[in-house]
C-alpha cells in the first residue's frame, strides 16, 4: 500500500493539472468558439478541428492558453 501512495499522488496531481488547463482554455477560448464555430456540435474532435482551421482568427488569449496547455502536455 505504501508503494502505491506516491503513484496515486502523481496521478491525482496530473489529473488536477489537466483540469486546470481545460478550465483555462474554456475561459480563454469560449468566446472565440462561440463566434468562430457556431453550430458546431461537441464531440468527435469537431470543435478542435474548427479551431485549427481558424487558428489565425483566434484571440491572443486563446492562442496563449492553447500553447500553454500543449507545453504542459509535453508538446503532444
mmCIF file of the N, C-alpha and C atoms, coordinates in Angstrom:
data_MODEL
# 
_entry.id   MODEL 
# 
loop_
_atom_site.group_PDB 
_atom_site.id 
_atom_site.type_symbol 
_atom_site.label_atom_id 
_atom_site.label_alt_id 
_atom_site.label_comp_id 
_atom_site.label_asym_id 
_atom_site.label_entity_id 
_atom_site.label_seq_id 
_atom_site.pdbx_PDB_ins_code 
_atom_site.Cartn_x 
_atom_site.Cartn_y 
_atom_site.Cartn_z 
_atom_site.occupancy 
_atom_site.B_iso_or_equiv 
_atom_site.pdbx_formal_charge 
_atom_site.auth_seq_id 
_atom_site.auth_comp_id 
_atom_site.auth_asym_id 
_atom_site.auth_atom_id 
_atom_site.pdbx_PDB_model_num 
ATOM 1   N N  . UNK A 1 1  ? 0.831   -1.196 0.000   1.00 0.00 ? 1  UNK A N  1 
ATOM 2   C CA . UNK A 1 1  ? 0.000   0.000  0.000   1.00 0.00 ? 1  UNK A CA 1 
ATOM 3   C C  . UNK A 1 1  ? 0.872   1.255  0.000   1.00 0.00 ? 1  UNK A C  1 
ATOM 4   N N  . UNK A 1 2  ? 1.929   1.256  0.784   1.00 0.00 ? 2  UNK A N  1 
ATOM 5   C CA . UNK A 1 2  ? 2.799   2.430  0.862   1.00 0.00 ? 2  UNK A CA 1 
ATOM 6   C C  . UNK A 1 2  ? 3.466   2.703  -0.474  1.00 0.00 ? 2  UNK A C  1 
ATOM 7   N N  . UNK A 1 3  ? 3.714   1.679  -1.247  1.00 0.00 ? 3  UNK A N  1 
ATOM 8   C CA . UNK A 1 3  ? 4.332   1.852  -2.561  1.00 0.00 ? 3  UNK A CA 1 
ATOM 9   C C  . UNK A 1 3  ? 3.367   2.513  -3.540  1.00 0.00 ? 3  UNK A C  1 
ATOM 10  N N  . UNK A 1 4  ? 2.101   2.328  -3.326  1.00 0.00 ? 4  UNK A N  1 
ATOM 11  C CA . UNK A 1 4  ? 1.095   2.881  -4.225  1.00 0.00 ? 4  UNK A CA 1 
ATOM 12  C C  . UNK A 1 4  ? 0.788   4.348  -3.958  1.00 0.00 ? 4  UNK A C  1 
ATOM 13  N N  . UNK A 1 5  ? 1.050   4.820  -2.751  1.00 0.00 ? 5  UNK A N  1 
ATOM 14  C CA . UNK A 1 5  ? 0.709   6.202  -2.408  1.00 0.00 ? 5  UNK A CA 1 
ATOM 15  C C  . UNK A 1 5  ? 1.404   7.232  -3.308  1.00 0.00 ? 5  UNK A C  1 
ATOM 16  N N  . UNK A 1 6  ? 2.716   7.128  -3.558  1.00 0.00 ? 6  UNK A N  1 
ATOM 17  C CA . UNK A 1 6  ? 3.335   8.116  -4.455  1.00 0.00 ? 6  UNK A CA 1 
ATOM 18  C C  . UNK A 1 6  ? 2.741   8.082  -5.864  1.00 0.00 ? 6  UNK A C  1 
ATOM 19  N N  . UNK A 1 7  ? 2.449   6.888  -6.354  1.00 0.00 ? 7  UNK A N  1 
ATOM 20  C CA . UNK A 1 7  ? 1.844   6.759  -7.674  1.00 0.00 ? 7  UNK A CA 1 
ATOM 21  C C  . UNK A 1 7  ? 0.463   7.396  -7.692  1.00 0.00 ? 7  UNK A C  1 
ATOM 22  N N  . UNK A 1 8  ? -0.313  7.135  -6.684  1.00 0.00 ? 8  UNK A N  1 
ATOM 23  C CA . UNK A 1 8  ? -1.654  7.705  -6.587  1.00 0.00 ? 8  UNK A CA 1 
ATOM 24  C C  . UNK A 1 8  ? -1.590  9.228  -6.525  1.00 0.00 ? 8  UNK A C  1 
ATOM 25  N N  . UNK A 1 9  ? -0.667  9.751  -5.731  1.00 0.00 ? 9  UNK A N  1 
ATOM 26  C CA . UNK A 1 9  ? -0.498  11.197 -5.626  1.00 0.00 ? 9  UNK A CA 1 
ATOM 27  C C  . UNK A 1 9  ? -0.121  11.795 -6.982  1.00 0.00 ? 9  UNK A C  1 
ATOM 28  N N  . UNK A 1 10 ? 0.759   11.140 -7.724  1.00 0.00 ? 10 UNK A N  1 
ATOM 29  C CA . UNK A 1 10 ? 1.167   11.620 -9.049  1.00 0.00 ? 10 UNK A CA 1 
ATOM 30  C C  . UNK A 1 10 ? -0.017  11.639 -10.003 1.00 0.00 ? 10 UNK A C  1 
ATOM 31  N N  . UNK A 1 11 ? -0.807  10.589 -9.999  1.00 0.00 ? 11 UNK A N  1 
ATOM 32  C CA . UNK A 1 11 ? -1.978  10.518 -10.880 1.00 0.00 ? 11 UNK A CA 1 
ATOM 33  C C  . UNK A 1 11 ? -2.968  11.624 -10.538 1.00 0.00 ? 11 UNK A C  1 
ATOM 34  N N  . UNK A 1 12 ? -3.221  11.843 -9.264  1.00 0.00 ? 12 UNK A N  1 
ATOM 35  C CA . UNK A 1 12 ? -4.144  12.897 -8.840  1.00 0.00 ? 12 UNK A CA 1 
ATOM 36  C C  . UNK A 1 12 ? -3.601  14.265 -9.247  1.00 0.00 ? 12 UNK A C  1 
ATOM 37  N N  . UNK A 1 13 ? -2.310  14.481 -9.097  1.00 0.00 ? 13 UNK A N  1 
ATOM 38  C CA . UNK A 1 13 ? -1.707  15.762 -9.466  1.00 0.00 ? 13 UNK A CA 1 
ATOM 39  C C  . UNK A 1 13 ? -1.827  16.013 -10.954 1.00 0.00 ? 13 UNK A C  1 
ATOM 40  N N  . UNK A 1 14 ? -1.571  14.994 -11.766 1.00 0.00 ? 14 UNK A N  1 
ATOM 41  C CA . UNK A 1 14 ? -1.680  15.137 -13.224 1.00 0.00 ? 14 UNK A CA 1 
ATOM 42  C C  . UNK A 1 14 ? -3.116  15.447 -13.602 1.00 0.00 ? 14 UNK A C  1 
ATOM 43  N N  . UNK A 1 15 ? -4.049  14.726 -13.012 1.00 0.00 ? 15 UNK A N  1 
ATOM 44  C CA . UNK A 1 15 ? -5.459  14.939 -13.326 1.00 0.00 ? 15 UNK A CA 1 
ATOM 45  C C  . UNK A 1 15 ? -5.883  16.351 -12.941 1.00 0.00 ? 15 UNK A C  1 
ATOM 46  N N  . UNK A 1 16 ? -5.436  16.840 -11.795 1.00 0.00 ? 16 UNK A N  1 
ATOM 47  C CA . UNK A 1 16 ? -5.786  18.189 -11.357 1.00 0.00 ? 16 UNK A CA 1 
ATOM 48  C C  . UNK A 1 16 ? -5.182  19.222 -12.300 1.00 0.00 ? 16 UNK A C  1 
ATOM 49  N N  . UNK A 1 17 ? -3.955  19.007 -12.739 1.00 0.00 ? 17 UNK A N  1 
ATOM 50  C CA . UNK A 1 17 ? -3.312  19.942 -13.672 1.00 0.00 ? 17 UNK A CA 1 
ATOM 51  C C  . UNK A 1 17 ? -4.050  19.963 -15.004 1.00 0.00 ? 17 UNK A C  1 
ATOM 52  N N  . UNK A 1 18 ? -4.469  18.808 -15.479 1.00 0.00 ? 18 UNK A N  1 
ATOM 53  C CA . UNK A 1 18 ? -5.221  18.754 -16.735 1.00 0.00 ? 18 UNK A CA 1 
ATOM 54  C C  . UNK A 1 18 ? -6.560  19.473 -16.595 1.00 0.00 ? 18 UNK A C  1 
ATOM 55  N N  . UNK A 1 19 ? -7.207  19.330 -15.463 1.00 0.00 ? 19 UNK A N  1 
ATOM 56  C CA . UNK A 1 19 ? -8.478  20.008 -15.235 1.00 0.00 ? 19 UNK A CA 1 
ATOM 57  C C  . UNK A 1 19 ? -8.283  21.519 -15.231 1.00 0.00 ? 19 UNK A C  1 
ATOM 58  N N  . UNK A 1 20 ? -7.191  21.990 -14.639 1.00 0.00 ? 20 UNK A N  1 
ATOM 59  C CA . UNK A 1 20 ? -6.901  23.424 -14.632 1.00 0.00 ? 20 UNK A CA 1 
ATOM 60  C C  . UNK A 1 20 ? -6.625  23.923 -16.043 1.00 0.00 ? 20 UNK A C  1 
ATOM 61  N N  . UNK A 1 21 ? -5.882  23.136 -16.833 1.00 0.00 ? 21 UNK A N  1 
ATOM 62  C CA . UNK A 1 21 ? -5.610  23.504 -18.219 1.00 0.00 ? 21 UNK A CA 1 
ATOM 63  C C  . UNK A 1 21 ? -6.910  23.630 -19.007 1.00 0.00 ? 21 UNK A C  1 
ATOM 64  N N  . UNK A 1 22 ? -7.807  22.671 -18.821 1.00 0.00 ? 22 UNK A N  1 
ATOM 65  C CA . UNK A 1 22 ? -9.084  22.695 -19.542 1.00 0.00 ? 22 UNK A CA 1 
ATOM 66  C C  . UNK A 1 22 ? -9.915  23.901 -19.125 1.00 0.00 ? 22 UNK A C  1 
ATOM 67  N N  . UNK A 1 23 ? -9.932  24.205 -17.841 1.00 0.00 ? 23 UNK A N  1 
ATOM 68  C CA . UNK A 1 23 ? -10.694 25.357 -17.364 1.00 0.00 ? 23 UNK A CA 1 
ATOM 69  C C  . UNK A 1 23 ? -10.120 26.651 -17.936 1.00 0.00 ? 23 UNK A C  1 
ATOM 70  N N  . UNK A 1 24 ? -8.798  26.756 -17.979 1.00 0.00 ? 24 UNK A N  1 
ATOM 71  C CA . UNK A 1 24 ? -8.160  27.953 -18.531 1.00 0.00 ? 24 UNK A CA 1 
ATOM 72  C C  . UNK A 1 24 ? -8.474  28.091 -20.017 1.00 0.00 ? 24 UNK A C  1 
ATOM 73  N N  . UNK A 1 25 ? -8.452  26.984 -20.744 1.00 0.00 ? 25 UNK A N  1 
ATOM 74  C CA . UNK A 1 25 ? -8.766  27.042 -22.180 1.00 0.00 ? 25 UNK A CA 1 
ATOM 75  C C  . UNK A 1 25 ? -10.223 27.415 -22.411 1.00 0.00 ? 25 UNK A C  1 
ATOM 76  N N  . UNK A 1 26 ? -11.112 26.847 -21.607 1.00 0.00 ? 26 UNK A N  1 
ATOM 77  C CA . UNK A 1 26 ? -12.537 27.182 -21.772 1.00 0.00 ? 26 UNK A CA 1 
ATOM 78  C C  . UNK A 1 26 ? -12.775 28.667 -21.522 1.00 0.00 ? 26 UNK A C  1 
ATOM 79  N N  . UNK A 1 27 ? -12.116 29.198 -20.495 1.00 0.00 ? 27 UNK A N  1 
ATOM 80  C CA . UNK A 1 27 ? -12.293 30.606 -20.177 1.00 0.00 ? 27 UNK A CA 1 
ATOM 81  C C  . UNK A 1 27 ? -11.691 31.488 -21.272 1.00 0.00 ? 27 UNK A C  1 
ATOM 82  N N  . UNK A 1 28 ? -10.493 31.145 -21.730 1.00 0.00 ? 28 UNK A N  1 
ATOM 83  C CA . UNK A 1 28 ? -9.799  31.970 -22.715 1.00 0.00 ? 28 UNK A CA 1 
ATOM 84  C C  . UNK A 1 28 ? -10.384 31.828 -24.112 1.00 0.00 ? 28 UNK A C  1 
ATOM 85  N N  . UNK A 1 29 ? -10.937 30.674 -24.432 1.00 0.00 ? 29 UNK A N  1 
ATOM 86  C CA . UNK A 1 29 ? -11.363 30.399 -25.810 1.00 0.00 ? 29 UNK A CA 1 
ATOM 87  C C  . UNK A 1 29 ? -12.881 30.329 -25.998 1.00 0.00 ? 29 UNK A C  1 
ATOM 88  N N  . UNK A 1 30 ? -13.629 30.402 -24.916 1.00 0.00 ? 30 UNK A N  1 
ATOM 89  C CA . UNK A 1 30 ? -15.075 30.252 -25.024 1.00 0.00 ? 30 UNK A CA 1 
ATOM 90  C C  . UNK A 1 30 ? -15.719 31.224 -25.997 1.00 0.00 ? 30 UNK A C  1 
ATOM 91  N N  . UNK A 1 31 ? -15.373 32.499 -25.899 1.00 0.00 ? 31 UNK A N  1 
ATOM 92  C CA . UNK A 1 31 ? -15.957 33.490 -26.806 1.00 0.00 ? 31 UNK A CA 1 
ATOM 93  C C  . UNK A 1 31 ? -15.537 33.233 -28.244 1.00 0.00 ? 31 UNK A C  1 
ATOM 94  N N  . UNK A 1 32 ? -14.284 32.809 -28.442 1.00 0.00 ? 32 UNK A N  1 
ATOM 95  C CA . UNK A 1 32 ? -13.793 32.515 -29.782 1.00 0.00 ? 32 UNK A CA 1 
ATOM 96  C C  . UNK A 1 32 ? -14.566 31.359 -30.405 1.00 0.00 ? 32 UNK A C  1 
ATOM 97  N N  . UNK A 1 33 ? -14.776 30.309 -29.633 1.00 0.00 ? 33 UNK A N  1 
ATOM 98  C CA . UNK A 1 33 ? -15.501 29.145 -30.149 1.00 0.00 ? 33 UNK A CA 1 
ATOM 99  C C  . UNK A 1 33 ? -16.926 29.538 -30.521 1.00 0.00 ? 33 UNK A C  1 
ATOM 100 N N  . UNK A 1 34 ? -17.563 30.314 -29.644 1.00 0.00 ? 34 UNK A N  1 
ATOM 101 C CA . UNK A 1 34 ? -18.943 30.733 -29.941 1.00 0.00 ? 34 UNK A CA 1 
ATOM 102 C C  . UNK A 1 34 ? -19.005 31.614 -31.190 1.00 0.00 ? 34 UNK A C  1 
ATOM 103 N N  . UNK A 1 35 ? -18.008 32.470 -31.385 1.00 0.00 ? 35 UNK A N  1 
ATOM 104 C CA . UNK A 1 35 ? -18.015 33.388 -32.526 1.00 0.00 ? 35 UNK A CA 1 
ATOM 105 C C  . UNK A 1 35 ? -17.564 32.726 -33.831 1.00 0.00 ? 35 UNK A C  1 
ATOM 106 N N  . UNK A 1 36 ? -16.559 31.871 -33.738 1.00 0.00 ? 36 UNK A N  1 
ATOM 107 C CA . UNK A 1 36 ? -15.954 31.320 -34.951 1.00 0.00 ? 36 UNK A CA 1 
ATOM 108 C C  . UNK A 1 36 ? -16.491 29.951 -35.350 1.00 0.00 ? 36 UNK A C  1 
ATOM 109 N N  . UNK A 1 37 ? -17.086 29.243 -34.409 1.00 0.00 ? 37 UNK A N  1 
ATOM 110 C CA . UNK A 1 37 ? -17.555 27.883 -34.683 1.00 0.00 ? 37 UNK A CA 1 
ATOM 111 C C  . UNK A 1 37 ? -19.009 27.693 -34.255 1.00 0.00 ? 37 UNK A C  1 
ATOM 112 N N  . UNK A 1 38 ? -19.878 28.634 -34.616 1.00 0.00 ? 38 UNK A N  1 
ATOM 113 C CA . UNK A 1 38 ? -21.273 28.491 -34.184 1.00 0.00 ? 38 UNK A CA 1 
ATOM 114 C C  . UNK A 1 38 ? -21.922 27.271 -34.841 1.00 0.00 ? 38 UNK A C  1 
ATOM 115 N N  . UNK A 1 39 ? -22.728 26.597 -34.083 1.00 0.00 ? 39 UNK A N  1 
ATOM 116 C CA . UNK A 1 39 ? -23.448 25.453 -34.629 1.00 0.00 ? 39 UNK A CA 1 
ATOM 117 C C  . UNK A 1 39 ? -22.640 24.167 -34.680 1.00 0.00 ? 39 UNK A C  1 
ATOM 118 N N  . UNK A 1 40 ? -21.371 24.216 -34.314 1.00 0.00 ? 40 UNK A N  1 
ATOM 119 C CA . UNK A 1 40 ? -20.561 23.003 -34.307 1.00 0.00 ? 40 UNK A CA 1 
ATOM 120 C C  . UNK A 1 40 ? -20.904 22.219 -33.045 1.00 0.00 ? 40 UNK A C  1 
ATOM 121 N N  . UNK A 1 41 ? -21.309 20.976 -33.219 1.00 0.00 ? 41 UNK A N  1 
ATOM 122 C CA . UNK A 1 41 ? -21.676 20.136 -32.092 1.00 0.00 ? 41 UNK A CA 1 
ATOM 123 C C  . UNK A 1 41 ? -20.416 19.540 -31.458 1.00 0.00 ? 41 UNK A C  1 
ATOM 124 N N  . UNK A 1 42 ? -20.309 19.582 -30.128 1.00 0.00 ? 42 UNK A N  1 
ATOM 125 C CA . UNK A 1 42 ? -19.165 18.973 -29.455 1.00 0.00 ? 42 UNK A CA 1 
ATOM 126 C C  . UNK A 1 42 ? -19.107 17.464 -29.702 1.00 0.00 ? 42 UNK A C  1 
ATOM 127 N N  . UNK A 1 43 ? -17.897 16.965 -29.668 1.00 0.00 ? 43 UNK A N  1 
ATOM 128 C CA . UNK A 1 43 ? -17.697 15.526 -29.836 1.00 0.00 ? 43 UNK A CA 1 
ATOM 129 C C  . UNK A 1 43 ? -17.012 15.210 -31.145 1.00 0.00 ? 43 UNK A C  1 
ATOM 130 N N  . UNK A 1 44 ? -16.257 14.173 -31.132 1.00 0.00 ? 44 UNK A N  1 
ATOM 131 C CA . UNK A 1 44 ? -15.589 13.719 -32.340 1.00 0.00 ? 44 UNK A CA 1 
ATOM 132 C C  . UNK A 1 44 ? -14.486 14.650 -32.826 1.00 0.00 ? 44 UNK A C  1 
ATOM 133 N N  . UNK A 1 45 ? -14.064 15.579 -31.973 1.00 0.00 ? 45 UNK A N  1 
ATOM 134 C CA . UNK A 1 45 ? -12.992 16.495 -32.362 1.00 0.00 ? 45 UNK A CA 1 
ATOM 135 C C  . UNK A 1 45 ? -13.434 17.615 -33.290 1.00 0.00 ? 45 UNK A C  1 
ATOM 136 N N  . UNK A 1 46 ? -14.749 17.809 -33.415 1.00 0.00 ? 46 UNK A N  1 
ATOM 137 C CA . UNK A 1 46 ? -15.249 18.822 -34.360 1.00 0.00 ? 46 UNK A CA 1 
ATOM 138 C C  . UNK A 1 46 ? -14.875 20.246 -33.953 1.00 0.00 ? 46 UNK A C  1 
ATOM 139 N N  . UNK A 1 47 ? -14.975 20.568 -32.669 1.00 0.00 ? 47 UNK A N  1 
ATOM 140 C CA . UNK A 1 47 ? -14.621 21.919 -32.217 1.00 0.00 ? 47 UNK A CA 1 
ATOM 141 C C  . UNK A 1 47 ? -13.116 22.123 -32.353 1.00 0.00 ? 47 UNK A C  1 
ATOM 142 N N  . UNK A 1 48 ? -12.351 21.123 -31.981 1.00 0.00 ? 48 UNK A N  1 
ATOM 143 C CA . UNK A 1 48 ? -10.892 21.206 -32.131 1.00 0.00 ? 48 UNK A CA 1 
ATOM 144 C C  . UNK A 1 48 ? -10.530 21.461 -33.593 1.00 0.00 ? 48 UNK A C  1 
ATOM 145 N N  . UNK A 1 49 ? -11.151 20.747 -34.512 1.00 0.00 ? 49 UNK A N  1 
ATOM 146 C CA . UNK A 1 49 ? -10.871 20.923 -35.938 1.00 0.00 ? 49 UNK A CA 1 
ATOM 147 C C  . UNK A 1 49 ? -11.243 22.329 -36.394 1.00 0.00 ? 49 UNK A C  1 
ATOM 148 N N  . UNK A 1 50 ? -12.362 22.836 -35.934 1.00 0.00 ? 50 UNK A N  1 
ATOM 149 C CA . UNK A 1 50 ? -12.774 24.194 -36.284 1.00 0.00 ? 50 UNK A CA 1 
ATOM 150 C C  . UNK A 1 50 ? -11.742 25.202 -35.797 1.00 0.00 ? 50 UNK A C  1 
ATOM 151 N N  . UNK A 1 51 ? -11.266 25.013 -34.571 1.00 0.00 ? 51 UNK A N  1 
ATOM 152 C CA . UNK A 1 51 ? -10.283 25.938 -34.018 1.00 0.00 ? 51 UNK A CA 1 
ATOM 153 C C  . UNK A 1 51 ? -8.959  25.855 -34.776 1.00 0.00 ? 51 UNK A C  1 
ATOM 154 N N  . UNK A 1 52 ? -8.587  24.668 -35.212 1.00 0.00 ? 52 UNK A N  1 
ATOM 155 C CA . UNK A 1 52 ? -7.367  24.517 -36.011 1.00 0.00 ? 52 UNK A CA 1 
ATOM 156 C C  . UNK A 1 52 ? -7.527  25.260 -37.333 1.00 0.00 ? 52 UNK A C  1 
ATOM 157 N N  . UNK A 1 53 ? -8.669  25.084 -37.968 1.00 0.00 ? 53 UNK A N  1 
ATOM 158 C CA . UNK A 1 53 ? -8.916  25.729 -39.263 1.00 0.00 ? 53 UNK A CA 1 
ATOM 159 C C  . UNK A 1 53 ? -8.945  27.251 -39.142 1.00 0.00 ? 53 UNK A C  1 
ATOM 160 N N  . UNK A 1 54 ? -9.355  27.758 -37.994 1.00 0.00 ? 54 UNK A N  1 
ATOM 161 C CA . UNK A 1 54 ? -9.493  29.207 -37.815 1.00 0.00 ? 54 UNK A CA 1 
ATOM 162 C C  . UNK A 1 54 ? -8.481  29.760 -36.815 1.00 0.00 ? 54 UNK A C  1 
ATOM 163 N N  . UNK A 1 55 ? -7.360  29.050 -36.643 1.00 0.00 ? 55 UNK A N  1 
ATOM 164 C CA . UNK A 1 55 ? -6.365  29.424 -35.645 1.00 0.00 ? 55 UNK A CA 1 
ATOM 165 C C  . UNK A 1 55 ? -5.913  30.873 -35.802 1.00 0.00 ? 55 UNK A C  1 
ATOM 166 N N  . UNK A 1 56 ? -5.742  31.309 -37.030 1.00 0.00 ? 56 UNK A N  1 
ATOM 167 C CA . UNK A 1 56 ? -5.262  32.680 -37.269 1.00 0.00 ? 56 UNK A CA 1 
ATOM 168 C C  . UNK A 1 56 ? -6.255  33.736 -36.809 1.00 0.00 ? 56 UNK A C  1 
ATOM 169 N N  . UNK A 1 57 ? -7.512  33.357 -36.606 1.00 0.00 ? 57 UNK A N  1 
ATOM 170 C CA . UNK A 1 57 ? -8.545  34.307 -36.176 1.00 0.00 ? 57 UNK A CA 1 
ATOM 171 C C  . UNK A 1 57 ? -8.818  34.240 -34.678 1.00 0.00 ? 57 UNK A C  1 
ATOM 172 N N  . UNK A 1 58 ? -8.189  33.305 -33.960 1.00 0.00 ? 58 UNK A N  1 
ATOM 173 C CA . UNK A 1 58 ? -8.389  33.188 -32.516 1.00 0.00 ? 58 UNK A CA 1 
ATOM 174 C C  . UNK A 1 58 ? -7.776  34.390 -31.806 1.00 0.00 ? 58 UNK A C  1 
ATOM 175 N N  . UNK A 1 59 ? -8.337  34.722 -30.659 1.00 0.00 ? 59 UNK A N  1 
ATOM 176 C CA . UNK A 1 59 ? -7.797  35.821 -29.867 1.00 0.00 ? 59 UNK A CA 1 
ATOM 177 C C  . UNK A 1 59 ? -6.410  35.440 -29.331 1.00 0.00 ? 59 UNK A C  1 
ATOM 178 N N  . UNK A 1 60 ? -5.634  36.453 -28.997 1.00 0.00 ? 60 UNK A N  1 
ATOM 179 C CA . UNK A 1 60 ? -4.301  36.204 -28.455 1.00 0.00 ? 60 UNK A CA 1 
ATOM 180 C C  . UNK A 1 60 ? -4.373  35.402 -27.158 1.00 0.00 ? 60 UNK A C  1 
ATOM 181 N N  . UNK A 1 61 ? -5.358  35.700 -26.317 1.00 0.00 ? 61 UNK A N  1 
ATOM 182 C CA . UNK A 1 61 ? -5.503  34.968 -25.059 1.00 0.00 ? 61 UNK A CA 1 
ATOM 183 C C  . UNK A 1 61 ? -5.784  33.491 -25.280 1.00 0.00 ? 61 UNK A C  1 
ATOM 184 N N  . UNK A 1 62 ? -6.601  33.183 -26.257 1.00 0.00 ? 62 UNK A N  1 
ATOM 185 C CA . UNK A 1 62 ? -6.919  31.792 -26.576 1.00 0.00 ? 62 UNK A CA 1 
ATOM 186 C C  . UNK A 1 62 ? -5.682  31.087 -27.127 1.00 0.00 ? 62 UNK A C  1 
ATOM 187 N N  . UNK A 1 63 ? -4.988  31.732 -28.041 1.00 0.00 ? 63 UNK A N  1 
ATOM 188 C CA . UNK A 1 63 ? -3.768  31.133 -28.596 1.00 0.00 ? 63 UNK A CA 1 
ATOM 189 C C  . UNK A 1 63 ? -2.757  30.828 -27.489 1.00 0.00 ? 63 UNK A C  1 
ATOM 190 N N  . UNK A 1 64 ? -2.609  31.763 -26.568 1.00 0.00 ? 64 UNK A N  1 
ATOM 191 C CA . UNK A 1 64 ? -1.671  31.573 -25.457 1.00 0.00 ? 64 UNK A CA 1 
ATOM 192 C C  . UNK A 1 64 ? -2.101  30.390 -24.586 1.00 0.00 ? 64 UNK A C  1 
ATOM 193 N N  . UNK A 1 65 ? -3.385  30.307 -24.274 1.00 0.00 ? 65 UNK A N  1 
ATOM 194 C CA . UNK A 1 65 ? -3.889  29.203 -23.446 1.00 0.00 ? 65 UNK A CA 1 
ATOM 195 C C  . UNK A 1 65 ? -3.670  27.864 -24.137 1.00 0.00 ? 65 UNK A C  1 
ATOM 196 N N  . UNK A 1 66 ? -3.891  27.804 -25.430 1.00 0.00 ? 66 UNK A N  1 
ATOM 197 C CA . UNK A 1 66 ? -3.693  26.566 -26.176 1.00 0.00 ? 66 UNK A CA 1 
ATOM 198 C C  . UNK A 1 66 ? -2.220  26.172 -26.205 1.00 0.00 ? 66 UNK A C  1 
ATOM 199 N N  . UNK A 1 67 ? -1.355  27.138 -26.430 1.00 0.00 ? 67 UNK A N  1 
ATOM 200 C CA . UNK A 1 67 ? 0.085   26.863 -26.455 1.00 0.00 ? 67 UNK A CA 1 
ATOM 201 C C  . UNK A 1 67 ? 0.572   26.416 -25.075 1.00 0.00 ? 67 UNK A C  1 
ATOM 202 N N  . UNK A 1 68 ? 0.076   27.062 -24.010 1.00 0.00 ? 68 UNK A N  1 
ATOM 203 C CA . UNK A 1 68 ? 0.462   26.687 -22.650 1.00 0.00 ? 68 UNK A CA 1 
ATOM 204 C C  . UNK A 1 68 ? 0.019   25.258 -22.326 1.00 0.00 ? 68 UNK A C  1 
ATOM 205 N N  . UNK A 1 69 ? -1.199  24.915 -22.717 1.00 0.00 ? 69 UNK A N  1 
ATOM 206 C CA . UNK A 1 69 ? -1.710  23.566 -22.453 1.00 0.00 ? 69 UNK A CA 1 
ATOM 207 C C  . UNK A 1 69 ? -0.887  22.532 -23.218 1.00 0.00 ? 69 UNK A C  1 
ATOM 208 N N  . UNK A 1 70 ? -0.532  22.853 -24.444 1.00 0.00 ? 70 UNK A N  1 
ATOM 209 C CA . UNK A 1 70 ? 0.281   21.934 -25.235 1.00 0.00 ? 70 UNK A CA 1 
ATOM 210 C C  . UNK A 1 70 ? 1.649   21.736 -24.601 1.00 0.00 ? 70 UNK A C  1 
ATOM 211 N N  . UNK A 1 71 ? 2.236   22.825 -24.109 1.00 0.00 ? 71 UNK A N  1 
ATOM 212 C CA . UNK A 1 71 ? 3.551   22.753 -23.456 1.00 0.00 ? 71 UNK A CA 1 
ATOM 213 C C  . UNK A 1 71 ? 3.458   21.901 -22.177 1.00 0.00 ? 71 UNK A C  1 
ATOM 214 N N  . UNK A 1 72 ? 2.362   22.031 -21.437 1.00 0.00 ? 72 UNK A N  1 
ATOM 215 C CA . UNK A 1 72 ? 2.172   21.257 -20.206 1.00 0.00 ? 72 UNK A CA 1 
ATOM 216 C C  . UNK A 1 72 ? 2.088   19.756 -20.513 1.00 0.00 ? 72 UNK A C  1 
ATOM 217 N N  . UNK A 1 73 ? 1.568   19.424 -21.689 1.00 0.00 ? 73 UNK A N  1 
ATOM 218 C CA . UNK A 1 73 ? 1.423   18.019 -22.083 1.00 0.00 ? 73 UNK A CA 1 
ATOM 219 C C  . UNK A 1 73 ? 2.703   17.479 -22.705 1.00 0.00 ? 73 UNK A C  1 
ATOM 220 N N  . UNK A 1 74 ? 3.719   18.308 -22.771 1.00 0.00 ? 74 UNK A N  1 
ATOM 221 C CA . UNK A 1 74 ? 4.978   17.859 -23.340 1.00 0.00 ? 74 UNK A CA 1 
ATOM 222 C C  . UNK A 1 74 ? 5.017   17.981 -24.848 1.00 0.00 ? 74 UNK A C  1 
ATOM 223 N N  . UNK A 1 75 ? 4.207   18.902 -25.377 1.00 0.00 ? 75 UNK A N  1 
ATOM 224 C CA . UNK A 1 75 ? 4.231   19.160 -26.817 1.00 0.00 ? 75 UNK A CA 1 
ATOM 225 C C  . UNK A 1 75 ? 3.483   18.143 -27.649 1.00 0.00 ? 75 UNK A C  1 
ATOM 226 N N  . UNK A 1 76 ? 2.649   17.335 -27.051 1.00 0.00 ? 76 UNK A N  1 
ATOM 227 C CA . UNK A 1 76 ? 1.888   16.319 -27.791 1.00 0.00 ? 76 UNK A CA 1 
ATOM 228 C C  . UNK A 1 76 ? 0.950   16.947 -28.781 1.00 0.00 ? 76 UNK A C  1 
# 
